[in-house]
Amino acid sequence: MGPRTFLYWMPVGGILLHLSSTTACALLNFNEGRDQIFVTGTLSVGYDSNIFSSAANEGDIFSSSSLMFEYARRAGMISVNGELGWTFGRFEQNSSEDFSNPSLGLELVKSSGRTTGSFTLGASRQSQADPNVGLRTESWNYNAGLNWKYPVIERYSLAGSLGYGIVDYVDNSAGLVDLDTYSASTDLFYTYTSQRDLFAGYRIRLSETSTGGEITDHAFTVGVSGKILAKLKGNVRTGYQIRQESDTGESFGSITSSASVTWSFSKKLTVTGTVNKDFSTTATESSVDGLGVNLDAQYVLRNRWSLYSGLGAGRNDFLNGVDGGRLDYFFTWSAGVNYSLNDHFKASLTYSYFQNWSNRSASNFDRHSVTLNLSSRW
């Protein structure tokens, strides 16, 4: 650990360790406990062998800290969740990649009555390595969403959503393209059993880039939610999707899928599998048909200790644009240990590995990292 990171760690780490001894569940409770304010502090330090996710393979020691204020109101028909936070990141050698990222979120939830749903708003600045472009990018991200569900008759119900998102890059000089996305979806649910629902749905997604490009995605899907098998619970959705690009006249079709299922093997061992196959648009305005599969496991050793590990693999097919014809395959693996002293102090140590194979030499790279994370909530 370099001197820059050590000096950064000392005061923040001392504060976290001191606050972990507090016994209050929330920083503030008022209105007879209906309103609560929580504060969470986190501190992370580690080594990343490839901070840009590119063939340059430039590694560095990194550290980050964050402070998050959360507000929760549980009174009346509408529940309120709000958060305001700030994350600071430092690199030992690449100080030009240091970041200071604020975030803001609001959620209104209606969980009772005939019609249920939620409304969300969010804004954040993000700094991250983007393997699609081989750069660290900084962007402002804004989103808004409305989700609802309404029972029509005894076994049938309707659900839907509206969404809007913005990705606005801080620096567009590297050819990065801003993206605005509008989406709407609807699903018809059929209660097959008390523990299992079948559904069919449609989603439309409109995307506009800062260069004037317009993209439309139509997805038709069917699926099942709830109890899939005896010990397997979750949601599985699959269907067919069509992407149309108005500026180029191109059209693409592909299977689309999303699934998240959990298998409770025992009281100590839980395994979760996820699958996602969808079209996306890169920061350089290329359309990608991406597939990702992950398998994660957690095993509880004792009351305070647990182990976890994950495996993942996938493929990204770049359909057009500056990366048209590019084909990537990737593999990822991670493992770690969690420690929970009480509700106010948690720690984890994680190792992760990522390998990307591509028919473009600049996109062939591997990446491994080791991270120690401390957090305290009160």
PyMOL commands that set and color helices and strands:
alter all, ss='L'
color gray80, all
select helices_A, chain A and resi 3-19+95-97+321-323+361-363
alter helices_A, ss='H'
color red, helices_A
select strands_A, chain A and resi 28-30+35-48+60-73+78-91+99-110+116-130+135-151+156-169+179-193+196-209+214-227+232-245+251-264+269-281+287-300+305-318+327-342+345-358+365-377
alter strands_A, ss='S'
color yellow, strands_A
deselect
rebuild
show_as cartoon
